[in-house]
C-alpha cells in the first residue's frame, strides 16, 4: 500500500463522512512535523524546540 493510496483513502473518508474539521488539524500536524524534520540539523533547532 503506497503513500498516495493512503492519502486518497483519507480524502475519500473526509468526503463520505463529512469530517472537514479534521483537515486543518492534519495540515497543522504535517507542517509542524516537517518544520521539525527540516530544521533538525540546523542552527535554528534549539530555538524551534523551545517553542514546544
N, CA, C, O and CB atoms as a CASP TS submission, in Angstrom:
PFRMAT TS
TARGET T0000
AUTHOR 0000-0000-0000
METHOD Language model
MODEL 1
PARENT N/A
ATOM      1  N   UNK     1       0.850  -1.171   0.000  1.00  0.00           N
ATOM      2  CA  UNK     1       0.000   0.000   0.000  1.00  0.00           C
ATOM      3  C   UNK     1       0.898   1.238   0.000  1.00  0.00           C
ATOM      4  O   UNK     1       1.690   1.427   0.924  1.00  0.00           O
ATOM      5  CB  UNK     1      -0.968  -0.004   1.226  1.00  0.00           C
ATOM      6  N   UNK     2       0.784   2.057  -1.001  1.00  0.00           N
ATOM      7  CA  UNK     2       1.632   3.227  -1.130  1.00  0.00           C
ATOM      8  C   UNK     2       1.097   4.420  -0.361  1.00  0.00           C
ATOM      9  O   UNK     2      -0.028   4.418   0.139  1.00  0.00           O
ATOM     10  CB  UNK     2       1.787   3.587  -2.573  1.00  0.00           C
ATOM     11  N   UNK     3       1.933   5.429  -0.284  1.00  0.00           N
ATOM     12  CA  UNK     3       1.552   6.647   0.433  1.00  0.00           C
ATOM     13  C   UNK     3       0.414   7.376  -0.273  1.00  0.00           C
ATOM     14  O   UNK     3      -0.447   7.968   0.378  1.00  0.00           O
ATOM     15  CB  UNK     3       2.755   7.577   0.576  1.00  0.00           C
ATOM     16  N   UNK     4       0.412   7.332  -1.598  1.00  0.00           N
ATOM     17  CA  UNK     4      -0.659   8.003  -2.334  1.00  0.00           C
ATOM     18  C   UNK     4      -1.998   7.311  -2.114  1.00  0.00           C
ATOM     19  O   UNK     4      -3.043   7.961  -2.097  1.00  0.00           O
ATOM     20  CB  UNK     4      -0.333   8.046  -3.827  1.00  0.00           C
ATOM     21  N   UNK     5      -1.966   6.003  -1.947  1.00  0.00           N
ATOM     22  CA  UNK     5      -3.195   5.260  -1.678  1.00  0.00           C
ATOM     23  C   UNK     5      -3.787   5.673  -0.336  1.00  0.00           C
ATOM     24  O   UNK     5      -4.999   5.841  -0.202  1.00  0.00           O
ATOM     25  CB  UNK     5      -2.928   3.747  -1.698  1.00  0.00           C
ATOM     26  N   UNK     6      -2.921   5.833   0.643  1.00  0.00           N
ATOM     27  CA  UNK     6      -3.390   6.241   1.978  1.00  0.00           C
ATOM     28  C   UNK     6      -4.000   7.632   1.916  1.00  0.00           C
ATOM     29  O   UNK     6      -5.046   7.882   2.515  1.00  0.00           O
ATOM     30  CB  UNK     6      -2.229   6.213   3.004  1.00  0.00           C
ATOM     31  N   UNK     7      -3.348   8.542   1.189  1.00  0.00           N
ATOM     32  CA  UNK     7      -3.886   9.897   1.057  1.00  0.00           C
ATOM     33  C   UNK     7      -5.228   9.892   0.334  1.00  0.00           C
ATOM     34  O   UNK     7      -6.150  10.608   0.724  1.00  0.00           O
ATOM     35  CB  UNK     7      -2.896  10.792   0.312  1.00  0.00           C
ATOM     36  N   UNK     8      -5.336   9.092  -0.707  1.00  0.00           N
ATOM     37  CA  UNK     8      -6.599   9.016  -1.455  1.00  0.00           C
ATOM     38  C   UNK     8      -7.715   8.457  -0.577  1.00  0.00           C
ATOM     39  O   UNK     8      -8.841   8.952  -0.617  1.00  0.00           O
ATOM     40  CB  UNK     8      -6.431   8.143  -2.716  1.00  0.00           C
ATOM     41  N   UNK     9      -7.411   7.429   0.215  1.00  0.00           N
ATOM     42  CA  UNK     9      -8.413   6.874   1.117  1.00  0.00           C
ATOM     43  C   UNK     9      -8.826   7.880   2.184  1.00  0.00           C
ATOM     44  O   UNK     9      -9.995   7.937   2.566  1.00  0.00           O
ATOM     45  CB  UNK     9      -7.885   5.610   1.774  1.00  0.00           C
ATOM     46  N   UNK    10      -7.875   8.670   2.662  1.00  0.00           N
ATOM     47  CA  UNK    10      -8.197   9.681   3.667  1.00  0.00           C
ATOM     48  C   UNK    10      -9.122  10.749   3.093  1.00  0.00           C
ATOM     49  O   UNK    10     -10.073  11.168   3.752  1.00  0.00           O
ATOM     50  CB  UNK    10      -6.917  10.327   4.205  1.00  0.00           C
ATOM     51  N   UNK    11      -8.846  11.192   1.866  1.00  0.00           N
ATOM     52  CA  UNK    11      -9.706  12.191   1.223  1.00  0.00           C
ATOM     53  C   UNK    11     -11.094  11.611   0.977  1.00  0.00           C
ATOM     54  O   UNK    11     -12.092  12.307   1.166  1.00  0.00           O
ATOM     55  CB  UNK    11      -9.083  12.675  -0.108  1.00  0.00           C
ATOM     56  N   UNK    12     -11.175  10.358   0.563  1.00  0.00           N
ATOM     57  CA  UNK    12     -12.481   9.725   0.370  1.00  0.00           C
ATOM     58  C   UNK    12     -13.236   9.639   1.692  1.00  0.00           C
ATOM     59  O   UNK    12     -14.449   9.843   1.731  1.00  0.00           O
ATOM     60  CB  UNK    12     -12.317   8.322  -0.241  1.00  0.00           C
ATOM     61  N   UNK    13     -12.518   9.334   2.779  1.00  0.00           N
ATOM     62  CA  UNK    13     -13.140   9.300   4.099  1.00  0.00           C
ATOM     63  C   UNK    13     -13.721  10.663   4.463  1.00  0.00           C
ATOM     64  O   UNK    13     -14.842  10.757   4.963  1.00  0.00           O
ATOM     65  CB  UNK    13     -12.123   8.858   5.158  1.00  0.00           C
ATOM     66  N   UNK    14     -12.941  11.727   4.204  1.00  0.00           N
ATOM     67  CA  UNK    14     -13.434  13.075   4.507  1.00  0.00           C
ATOM     68  C   UNK    14     -14.674  13.404   3.684  1.00  0.00           C
ATOM     69  O   UNK    14     -15.618  14.007   4.196  1.00  0.00           O
ATOM     70  CB  UNK    14     -12.339  14.117   4.244  1.00  0.00           C
ATOM     71  N   UNK    15     -14.678  13.015   2.420  1.00  0.00           N
ATOM     72  CA  UNK    15     -15.819  13.316   1.560  1.00  0.00           C
ATOM     73  C   UNK    15     -17.066  12.551   1.974  1.00  0.00           C
ATOM     74  O   UNK    15     -18.162  13.111   1.995  1.00  0.00           O
ATOM     75  CB  UNK    15     -15.483  13.001   0.120  1.00  0.00           C
ATOM     76  N   UNK    16     -16.906  11.276   2.303  1.00  0.00           N
ATOM     77  CA  UNK    16     -18.066  10.447   2.647  1.00  0.00           C
ATOM     78  C   UNK    16     -18.622  10.771   4.027  1.00  0.00           C
ATOM     79  O   UNK    16     -19.839  10.821   4.206  1.00  0.00           O
ATOM     80  CB  UNK    16     -17.692   8.980   2.585  1.00  0.00           C
ATOM     81  N   UNK    17     -17.752  10.989   4.995  1.00  0.00           N
ATOM     82  CA  UNK    17     -18.192  11.166   6.378  1.00  0.00           C
ATOM     83  C   UNK    17     -18.395  12.624   6.773  1.00  0.00           C
ATOM     84  O   UNK    17     -18.843  12.910   7.883  1.00  0.00           O
ATOM     85  CB  UNK    17     -17.198  10.539   7.302  1.00  0.00           C
ATOM     86  N   UNK    18     -18.068  13.549   5.868  1.00  0.00           N
ATOM     87  CA  UNK    18     -18.204  14.993   6.130  1.00  0.00           C
ATOM     88  C   UNK    18     -17.421  15.415   7.371  1.00  0.00           C
ATOM     89  O   UNK    18     -17.927  16.154   8.215  1.00  0.00           O
ATOM     90  CB  UNK    18     -19.684  15.367   6.301  1.00  0.00           C
ATOM     91  N   UNK    19     -16.191  14.942   7.470  1.00  0.00           N
ATOM     92  CA  UNK    19     -15.330  15.265   8.610  1.00  0.00           C
ATOM     93  C   UNK    19     -14.340  16.364   8.225  1.00  0.00           C
ATOM     94  O   UNK    19     -13.130  16.183   8.358  1.00  0.00           O
ATOM     95  CB  UNK    19     -14.576  14.005   9.100  1.00  0.00           C
ATOM     96  N   UNK    20     -14.843  17.485   7.754  1.00  0.00           N
ATOM     97  CA  UNK    20     -13.973  18.562   7.277  1.00  0.00           C
ATOM     98  C   UNK    20     -13.203  19.236   8.398  1.00  0.00           C
ATOM     99  O   UNK    20     -12.192  19.886   8.134  1.00  0.00           O
ATOM    100  CB  UNK    20     -14.786  19.593   6.543  1.00  0.00           C
ATOM    101  N   UNK    21     -13.643  19.104   9.628  1.00  0.00           N
ATOM    102  CA  UNK    21     -12.941  19.723  10.734  1.00  0.00           C
ATOM    103  C   UNK    21     -11.596  19.044  10.990  1.00  0.00           C
ATOM    104  O   UNK    21     -10.750  19.615  11.678  1.00  0.00           O
ATOM    105  CB  UNK    21     -13.800  19.678  11.987  1.00  0.00           C
ATOM    106  N   UNK    22     -11.376  17.840  10.455  1.00  0.00           N
ATOM    107  CA  UNK    22     -10.091  17.159  10.607  1.00  0.00           C
ATOM    108  C   UNK    22      -9.004  17.750   9.704  1.00  0.00           C
ATOM    109  O   UNK    22      -7.817  17.618   9.999  1.00  0.00           O
ATOM    110  CB  UNK    22     -10.255  15.680  10.309  1.00  0.00           C
ATOM    111  N   UNK    23      -9.397  18.391   8.620  1.00  0.00           N
ATOM    112  CA  UNK    23      -8.434  18.890   7.640  1.00  0.00           C
ATOM    113  C   UNK    23      -7.441  19.896   8.231  1.00  0.00           C
ATOM    114  O   UNK    23      -6.238  19.713   8.040  1.00  0.00           O
ATOM    115  CB  UNK    23      -9.170  19.530   6.488  1.00  0.00           C
ATOM    116  N   UNK    24      -7.869  20.939   8.934  1.00  0.00           N
ATOM    117  CA  UNK    24      -6.874  21.874   9.487  1.00  0.00           C
ATOM    118  C   UNK    24      -5.977  21.230  10.539  1.00  0.00           C
ATOM    119  O   UNK    24      -4.808  21.598  10.662  1.00  0.00           O
ATOM    120  CB  UNK    24      -7.573  23.074  10.095  1.00  0.00           C
ATOM    121  N   UNK    25      -6.508  20.276  11.298  1.00  0.00           N
ATOM    122  CA  UNK    25      -5.695  19.601  12.307  1.00  0.00           C
ATOM    123  C   UNK    25      -4.584  18.798  11.641  1.00  0.00           C
ATOM    124  O   UNK    25      -3.428  18.864  12.059  1.00  0.00           O
ATOM    125  CB  UNK    25      -6.569  18.683  13.184  1.00  0.00           C
ATOM    126  N   UNK    26      -4.933  18.045  10.610  1.00  0.00           N
ATOM    127  CA  UNK    26      -3.950  17.231   9.898  1.00  0.00           C
ATOM    128  C   UNK    26      -2.916  18.118   9.212  1.00  0.00           C
ATOM    129  O   UNK    26      -1.725  17.809   9.235  1.00  0.00           O
ATOM    130  CB  UNK    26      -4.642  16.326   8.866  1.00  0.00           C
ATOM    131  N   UNK    27      -3.357  19.209   8.607  1.00  0.00           N
ATOM    132  CA  UNK    27      -2.420  20.112   7.939  1.00  0.00           C
ATOM    133  C   UNK    27      -1.435  20.733   8.919  1.00  0.00           C
ATOM    134  O   UNK    27      -0.245  20.830   8.620  1.00  0.00           O
ATOM    135  CB  UNK    27      -3.177  21.208   7.209  1.00  0.00           C
ATOM    136  N   UNK    28      -1.910  21.151  10.078  1.00  0.00           N
ATOM    137  CA  UNK    28      -1.021  21.742  11.068  1.00  0.00           C
ATOM    138  C   UNK    28      -0.021  20.716  11.604  1.00  0.00           C
ATOM    139  O   UNK    28       1.147  21.041  11.814  1.00  0.00           O
ATOM    140  CB  UNK    28      -1.833  22.334  12.218  1.00  0.00           C
ATOM    141  N   UNK    29      -0.474  19.482  11.824  1.00  0.00           N
ATOM    142  CA  UNK    29       0.447  18.446  12.273  1.00  0.00           C
ATOM    143  C   UNK    29       1.515  18.163  11.230  1.00  0.00           C
ATOM    144  O   UNK    29       2.681  17.964  11.573  1.00  0.00           O
ATOM    145  CB  UNK    29      -0.312  17.170  12.598  1.00  0.00           C
ATOM    146  N   UNK    30       1.129  18.144   9.962  1.00  0.00           N
ATOM    147  CA  UNK    30       2.102  17.920   8.891  1.00  0.00           C
ATOM    148  C   UNK    30       3.092  19.069   8.794  1.00  0.00           C
ATOM    149  O   UNK    30       4.286  18.843   8.602  1.00  0.00           O
ATOM    150  CB  UNK    30       1.390  17.733   7.553  1.00  0.00           C
ATOM    151  N   UNK    31       2.609  20.303   8.925  1.00  0.00           N
ATOM    152  CA  UNK    31       3.501  21.460   8.862  1.00  0.00           C
ATOM    153  C   UNK    31       4.487  21.488  10.034  1.00  0.00           C
ATOM    154  O   UNK    31       5.675  21.748   9.842  1.00  0.00           O
ATOM    155  CB  UNK    31       2.684  22.747   8.844  1.00  0.00           C
ATOM    156  N   UNK    32       4.000  21.224  11.226  1.00  0.00           N
ATOM    157  CA  UNK    32       4.886  21.221  12.383  1.00  0.00           C
ATOM    158  C   UNK    32       5.895  20.078  12.306  1.00  0.00           C
ATOM    159  O   UNK    32       7.063  20.252  12.655  1.00  0.00           O
ATOM    160  CB  UNK    32       4.073  21.117  13.671  1.00  0.00           C
ATOM    161  N   UNK    33       5.449  18.926  11.855  1.00  0.00           N
ATOM    162  CA  UNK    33       6.356  17.788  11.708  1.00  0.00           C
ATOM    163  C   UNK    33       7.428  18.055  10.682  1.00  0.00           C
ATOM    164  O   UNK    33       8.597  17.739  10.904  1.00  0.00           O
ATOM    165  CB  UNK    33       5.588  16.546  11.327  1.00  0.00           C
ATOM    166  N   UNK    34       7.045  18.637   9.556  1.00  0.00           N
ATOM    167  CA  UNK    34       8.043  18.936   8.529  1.00  0.00           C
ATOM    168  C   UNK    34       8.999  20.030   8.988  1.00  0.00           C
ATOM    169  O   UNK    34      10.180  20.000   8.643  1.00  0.00           O
ATOM    170  CB  UNK    34       7.359  19.354   7.228  1.00  0.00           C
ATOM    171  N   UNK    35       8.509  20.993   9.759  1.00  0.00           N
ATOM    172  CA  UNK    35       9.379  22.035  10.307  1.00  0.00           C
ATOM    173  C   UNK    35      10.434  21.432  11.220  1.00  0.00           C
ATOM    174  O   UNK    35      11.601  21.822  11.157  1.00  0.00           O
ATOM    175  CB  UNK    35       8.555  23.079  11.070  1.00  0.00           C
ATOM    176  N   UNK    36      10.048  20.499  12.056  1.00  0.00           N
ATOM    177  CA  UNK    36      10.992  19.856  12.966  1.00  0.00           C
ATOM    178  C   UNK    36      12.001  19.012  12.189  1.00  0.00           C
ATOM    179  O   UNK    36      13.191  19.028  12.502  1.00  0.00           O
ATOM    180  CB  UNK    36      10.244  18.984  13.988  1.00  0.00           C
ATOM    181  N   UNK    37      11.538  18.283  11.189  1.00  0.00           N
ATOM    182  CA  UNK    37      12.444  17.435  10.412  1.00  0.00           C
ATOM    183  C   UNK    37      13.421  18.275   9.591  1.00  0.00           C
ATOM    184  O   UNK    37      14.607  17.954   9.525  1.00  0.00           O
ATOM    185  CB  UNK    37      11.645  16.508   9.489  1.00  0.00           C
ATOM    186  N   UNK    38      12.939  19.332   8.974  1.00  0.00           N
ATOM    187  CA  UNK    38      13.806  20.136   8.113  1.00  0.00           C
ATOM    188  C   UNK    38      14.842  20.948   8.877  1.00  0.00           C
ATOM    189  O   UNK    38      15.927  21.207   8.358  1.00  0.00           O
ATOM    190  CB  UNK    38      12.972  21.060   7.288  1.00  0.00           C
ATOM    191  N   UNK    39      14.524  21.350  10.095  1.00  0.00           N
ATOM    192  CA  UNK    39      15.463  22.163  10.865  1.00  0.00           C
ATOM    193  C   UNK    39      16.235  21.336  11.885  1.00  0.00           C
ATOM    194  O   UNK    39      16.862  21.893  12.785  1.00  0.00           O
ATOM    195  CB  UNK    39      14.725  23.283  11.570  1.00  0.00           C
ATOM    196  N   UNK    40      16.196  20.049  11.755  1.00  0.00           N
ATOM    197  CA  UNK    40      16.836  19.172  12.728  1.00  0.00           C
ATOM    198  C   UNK    40      18.341  19.401  12.829  1.00  0.00           C
ATOM    199  O   UNK    40      18.886  19.433  13.933  1.00  0.00           O
ATOM    200  CB  UNK    40      16.569  17.733  12.371  1.00  0.00           C
ATOM    201  N   UNK    41      19.007  19.559  11.717  1.00  0.00           N
ATOM    202  CA  UNK    41      20.450  19.703  11.748  1.00  0.00           C
ATOM    203  C   UNK    41      20.944  21.127  11.629  1.00  0.00           C
ATOM    204  O   UNK    41      22.141  21.345  11.444  1.00  0.00           O
ATOM    205  CB  UNK    41      21.038  18.906  10.674  1.00  0.00           C
ATOM    206  N   UNK    42      20.071  22.087  11.729  1.00  0.00           N
ATOM    207  CA  UNK    42      20.499  23.475  11.531  1.00  0.00           C
ATOM    208  C   UNK    42      20.743  24.170  12.867  1.00  0.00           C
ATOM    209  O   UNK    42      20.509  23.610  13.938  1.00  0.00           O
ATOM    210  CB  UNK    42      19.449  24.248  10.721  1.00  0.00           C
ATOM    211  N   UNK    43      21.212  25.381  12.771  1.00  0.00           N
ATOM    212  CA  UNK    43      21.481  26.181  13.969  1.00  0.00           C
ATOM    213  C   UNK    43      20.192  26.696  14.592  1.00  0.00           C
ATOM    214  O   UNK    43      20.202  27.161  15.732  1.00  0.00           O
ATOM    215  CB  UNK    43      22.402  27.355  13.632  1.00  0.00           C
ATOM    216  N   UNK    44      19.083  26.622  13.866  1.00  0.00           N
ATOM    217  CA  UNK    44      17.805  27.097  14.400  1.00  0.00           C
ATOM    218  C   UNK    44      17.112  26.068  15.285  1.00  0.00           C
ATOM    219  O   UNK    44      16.133  26.390  15.957  1.00  0.00           O
ATOM    220  CB  UNK    44      16.889  27.481  13.266  1.00  0.00           C
ATOM    221  N   UNK    45      17.604  24.849  15.291  1.00  0.00           N
ATOM    222  CA  UNK    45      16.946  23.764  16.022  1.00  0.00           C
ATOM    223  C   UNK    45      16.719  24.085  17.503  1.00  0.00           C
ATOM    224  O   UNK    45      15.610  23.855  17.984  1.00  0.00           O
ATOM    225  CB  UNK    45      17.769  22.503  15.904  1.00  0.00           C
ATOM    226  N   UNK    46      17.692  24.599  18.253  1.00  0.00           N
ATOM    227  CA  UNK    46      17.425  24.889  19.672  1.00  0.00           C
ATOM    228  C   UNK    46      16.315  25.907  19.882  1.00  0.00           C
ATOM    229  O   UNK    46      15.575  25.821  20.862  1.00  0.00           O
ATOM    230  CB  UNK    46      18.679  25.389  20.333  1.00  0.00           C
ATOM    231  N   UNK    47      16.192  26.862  18.980  1.00  0.00           N
ATOM    232  CA  UNK    47      15.155  27.880  19.125  1.00  0.00           C
ATOM    233  C   UNK    47      13.769  27.323  18.791  1.00  0.00           C
ATOM    234  O   UNK    47      12.778  27.711  19.411  1.00  0.00           O
ATOM    235  CB  UNK    47      15.465  29.078  18.230  1.00  0.00           C
ATOM    236  N   UNK    48      13.699  26.417  17.815  1.00  0.00           N
ATOM    237  CA  UNK    48      12.412  25.845  17.450  1.00  0.00           C
ATOM    238  C   UNK    48      11.946  24.886  18.527  1.00  0.00           C
ATOM    239  O   UNK    48      10.754  24.849  18.831  1.00  0.00           O
ATOM    240  CB  UNK    48      12.496  25.132  16.098  1.00  0.00           C
ATOM    241  N   UNK    49      12.847  24.107  19.115  1.00  0.00           N
ATOM    242  CA  UNK    49      12.443  23.155  20.153  1.00  0.00           C
ATOM    243  C   UNK    49      11.966  23.859  21.414  1.00  0.00           C
ATOM    244  O   UNK    49      11.199  23.282  22.184  1.00  0.00           O
ATOM    245  CB  UNK    49      13.597  22.225  20.491  1.00  0.00           C
ATOM    246  N   UNK    50      12.400  25.085  21.639  1.00  0.00           N
ATOM    247  CA  UNK    50      11.902  25.801  22.816  1.00  0.00           C
ATOM    248  C   UNK    50      10.452  26.224  22.663  1.00  0.00           C
ATOM    249  O   UNK    50       9.781  26.508  23.656  1.00  0.00           O
ATOM    250  CB  UNK    50      12.757  27.019  23.084  1.00  0.00           C
ATOM    251  N   UNK    51       9.957  26.269  21.427  1.00  0.00           N
ATOM    252  CA  UNK    51       8.563  26.617  21.198  1.00  0.00           C
ATOM    253  C   UNK    51       7.626  25.514  21.669  1.00  0.00           C
ATOM    254  O   UNK    51       6.471  25.774  22.005  1.00  0.00           O
ATOM    255  CB  UNK    51       8.329  26.904  19.727  1.00  0.00           C
ATOM    256  N   UNK    52       8.121  24.298  21.691  1.00  0.00           N
ATOM    257  CA  UNK    52       7.277  23.163  22.068  1.00  0.00           C
ATOM    258  C   UNK    52       7.603  22.751  23.476  1.00  0.00           C
ATOM    259  O   UNK    52       7.006  21.809  23.997  1.00  0.00           O
ATOM    260  CB  UNK    52       7.463  21.976  21.102  1.00  0.00           C
TER
END
